[in-house]
Amino acid sequence: MAKKIVITSGKGGVGKTTITANLGAMISDMGYRVALIDIDFGLNNLDVVMGLNNYVTYDMCDVFEGRCRIKQALIKDVKHNNLYLMPSDKMKSASMVSGQNVKLLLEGLNSFFDYIFLDCPAGIDVGFHRAVACAESAIVVLTPNMSSIRDADKVVSILKSYKLDKINLILNRARGDLMLREQMITPKDAENILKTELIGVLPEEDDVFLSCGYCLPKKSQSYKAYKLLAGNIVGAKKGLFDVTDRYTGFLGSIRRSIKKGL
């Protein structure tokens, strides 16, 4: 039986889709069978982030409308053996897809996978509720600024009404140099404000941009952070990545000075 986890956010642009793709890759590399489901109809781009857009023949709307079987719409990732993508339709609006359709789709995938991640539309409209209603637990992605935290607080409040098994946070685009200068909200601050457990801290890093956000270099700080996050999700309790570590000590002070001068 697959664990169904929705990855959501209060606002767009916080890196939710990139996180979905990289989490899927990390957890599949640990030996688990993983399916990534793009629930963001009309604005979907999970296939683009994963570099699979040219492999799309069918999407989940083709499954709903009987043009193909579920397995025909699944796309196997070219770099990770246990990872599959179910793309959504760029032409359909969210209001044209029912929650019941999505639930039936997940039931059809349930026995084939260990984890199913739902890449949810940003915001709290009908697309959000459809995705959350199909999940067992939720991860809310936010960035370390008050605007994002305020939106995340609204999302967490709504998620609690669904009585999910777990609600957790991921803090994305964190900068240790700014946190040490008390110019950025810290992971502990975010956790205390939202009164929700933080299971991942992901750094702001050029390697994410240069790799188009997916298949991160193993030497990168982001790769290490995702590895810890994946361990926390599967129950290995790896801890949180410390974005301030490389900015402490003598070399760290030099790095902080360089960052401050940019």
C-alpha positions in Angstrom: 0.0 0.0 0.0 1.4 3.4 -1.0 1.8 6.3 1.3 0.1 9.3 -0.4 1.7 12.6 0.4 0.5 15.9 -1.0 3.2 18.6 -1.4 1.5 22.1 -1.2 2.2 25.7 -0.5 0.4 28.9 0.4 1.8 30.8 -2.6 3.4 30.0 -5.9 7.1 30.3 -6.6 8.4 28.6 -3.5 9.9 25.6 -5.3 7.2 23.1 -4.6 7.5 21.3 -8.0 11.3 21.2 -7.9 11.1 19.7 -4.4 8.6 17.1 -5.5 10.9 16.0 -8.3 14.0 15.8 -6.2 12.3 14.1 -3.3 11.0 11.4 -5.7 14.5 10.9 -7.1 16.1 10.6 -3.6 13.5 8.2 -2.2 13.5 6.0 -5.3 17.3 5.8 -5.1 16.8 4.4 -1.6 15.0 1.4 -3.1 11.4 2.5 -2.8 8.9 2.6 -5.7 7.8 6.2 -6.2 5.1 7.8 -8.3 4.9 11.6 -8.8 1.4 12.8 -9.7 1.0 16.3 -11.3 -2.3 17.6 -10.0 -1.7 21.2 -11.2 -4.0 21.1 -14.3 -3.4 23.8 -16.9 -0.2 25.1 -15.2 1.6 21.8 -14.8 5.3 21.6 -15.4 6.6 18.6 -13.4 7.4 16.8 -16.6 9.5 19.8 -17.7 11.4 19.9 -14.4 12.2 16.2 -14.7 13.1 16.5 -18.4 10.3 14.2 -19.5 8.1 16.5 -21.5 9.2 14.9 -24.8 8.2 11.5 -23.4 4.5 12.4 -22.8 2.1 10.4 -24.9 -0.8 10.1 -22.5 -1.7 12.0 -19.4 -4.1 11.4 -16.5 -7.0 13.0 -18.3 -6.6 10.3 -21.0 -7.0 7.8 -18.2 -10.1 9.5 -16.9 -11.7 9.6 -20.4 -10.9 6.0 -21.2 -8.3 6.6 -24.0 -5.6 4.6 -22.2 -4.9 2.4 -19.2 -3.2 3.8 -16.1 0.1 2.1 -16.8 0.2 3.6 -20.3 0.1 7.1 -18.9 3.0 6.5 -16.5 6.4 7.7 -17.6 9.5 6.0 -16.2 12.2 8.5 -15.3 15.3 8.1 -17.5 17.8 8.5 -14.6 16.0 6.7 -11.7 14.8 3.1 -12.1 12.1 3.2 -9.4 10.6 6.6 -10.2 7.6 7.3 -12.4 5.6 10.4 -13.4 1.9 10.7 -14.1 1.6 14.0 -16.1 -1.6 16.1 -16.1 -3.3 17.9 -19.0 -2.1 21.4 -20.0 -5.4 22.1 -21.7 -7.7 21.2 -18.9 -8.8 23.6 -16.2 -8.9 22.4 -12.6 -12.7 22.7 -12.5 -13.0 20.1 -15.3 -11.5 17.3 -13.2 -13.3 15.7 -10.3 -11.8 14.6 -7.0 -13.4 11.2 -7.5 -11.5 10.7 -10.7 -8.2 11.4 -8.9 -9.1 9.1 -6.0 -9.8 6.3 -8.5 -6.5 6.9 -10.2 -4.6 6.7 -6.9 -6.4 3.5 -6.0 -5.3 2.0 -9.3 -1.7 2.9 -8.5 -1.8 2.0 -4.9 -0.5 -1.6 -5.1 2.4 -0.7 -7.5 4.2 1.9 -5.4 5.5 2.6 -1.9 5.2 6.4 -2.1 2.9 8.6 -4.1 3.6 12.3 -4.1 1.0 14.7 -5.3 2.3 18.0 -6.7 -0.5 20.3 -5.6 -1.5 23.7 -7.2 -0.5 26.7 -5.1 -3.2 28.5 -3.1 -6.3 27.2 -1.5 -8.8 27.0 -4.3 -10.6 23.9 -5.7 -7.4 22.3 -7.0 -5.8 22.4 -3.5 -8.9 20.8 -1.9 -9.0 18.0 -4.6 -5.4 17.1 -4.0 -5.5 17.2 -0.2 -8.7 15.1 -0.1 -6.8 12.3 -1.9 -3.8 12.3 0.5 -3.0 10.8 3.8 -0.4 13.4 4.9 0.8 16.8 3.7 4.1 18.7 3.4 3.8 22.5 3.2 6.7 24.3 1.4 7.6 27.8 2.5 10.4 30.3 2.1 12.0 32.2 5.1 10.0 35.4 4.8 6.9 36.6 6.6 4.7 36.7 3.5 5.4 33.1 2.8 4.9 32.1 6.5 1.6 34.0 6.7 0.3 32.1 3.6 1.6 28.8 5.0 -0.2 29.5 8.3 -3.5 29.6 6.4 -2.7 26.4 4.5 -1.8 24.6 7.7 -5.0 25.7 9.4 -7.1 24.3 6.5 -5.0 21.1 6.4 -5.8 20.4 10.0 -9.5 20.3 9.2 -8.8 17.2 7.0 -7.5 15.2 9.9 -4.5 14.0 8.0 -2.0 11.6 9.5 0.8 14.2 9.4 1.4 17.8 8.5 5.0 18.8 8.1 7.0 21.8 6.8 9.9 22.2 4.4 11.8 25.5 4.5 13.3 26.2 1.1 15.8 28.8 -0.2 17.4 29.3 3.2 20.6 31.3 3.5 22.8 30.7 6.5 24.7 33.9 6.1 21.6 36.0 6.5 20.4 33.9 9.4 23.6 34.4 11.3 23.2 38.2 10.7 19.6 37.9 11.9 18.3 39.2 8.6 16.4 36.0 7.7 13.8 33.9 9.6 15.5 30.7 11.0 14.1 27.2 10.8 13.3 27.3 14.5 11.4 30.6 14.1 9.3 29.1 11.3 8.5 26.0 13.3 7.5 28.0 16.4 5.3 30.5 14.4 3.5 27.7 12.6 3.5 25.2 15.5 4.2 22.5 12.9 7.2 20.1 12.7 9.9 21.0 10.2 11.3 18.0 8.4 13.6 19.7 5.8 15.7 22.8 5.3 17.0 23.4 1.8 19.6 26.0 1.0 19.5 28.7 -1.6 22.3 27.5 -4.0 23.5 28.2 -7.5 23.7 24.4 -8.2 19.9 24.2 -8.1 19.6 26.8 -10.8 22.4 25.5 -12.9 21.0 22.0 -12.9 17.5 23.3 -13.8 16.5 22.2 -10.3 16.7 18.4 -10.9 19.4 15.7 -10.6 21.5 17.8 -8.3 25.3 17.4 -8.2 26.3 15.1 -5.3 28.9 17.6 -4.2 26.3 20.3 -3.7 24.9 21.4 -0.4 21.4 20.9 -1.8 22.0 17.2 -2.5 23.1 16.7 1.1 20.0 18.6 2.3 17.6 16.5 0.2 19.2 13.3 1.4 18.5 14.3 5.0 15.0 15.3 4.0 14.3 12.0 2.2 15.6 10.1 5.3 13.2 12.0 7.5 10.2 11.2 5.3 10.9 7.4 5.1 11.4 7.3 8.9 15.2 7.2 9.2 15.2 10.5 11.1 18.4 11.9 9.6 17.9 15.4 11.1 17.9 18.8 9.4 20.5 20.4 7.2 22.4 23.2 8.9 22.6 26.1 6.4 24.7 28.1 8.8 27.5 25.6 9.2 29.6 26.7 6.2 29.4 30.4 7.5 30.8 29.7 10.9 34.5 29.8 11.9 37.3 31.6 10.1 36.5 30.4 6.6 32.8 31.0 7.3 33.4 34.6 8.1 35.2 35.0 4.8 32.2 33.5 3.0 29.8 35.8 4.9 31.9 38.8 3.8 31.9 37.7 0.2 28.1 37.2 0.3 27.6 40.6 1.9 29.6 42.3 -0.8 27.6 40.8 -3.7 
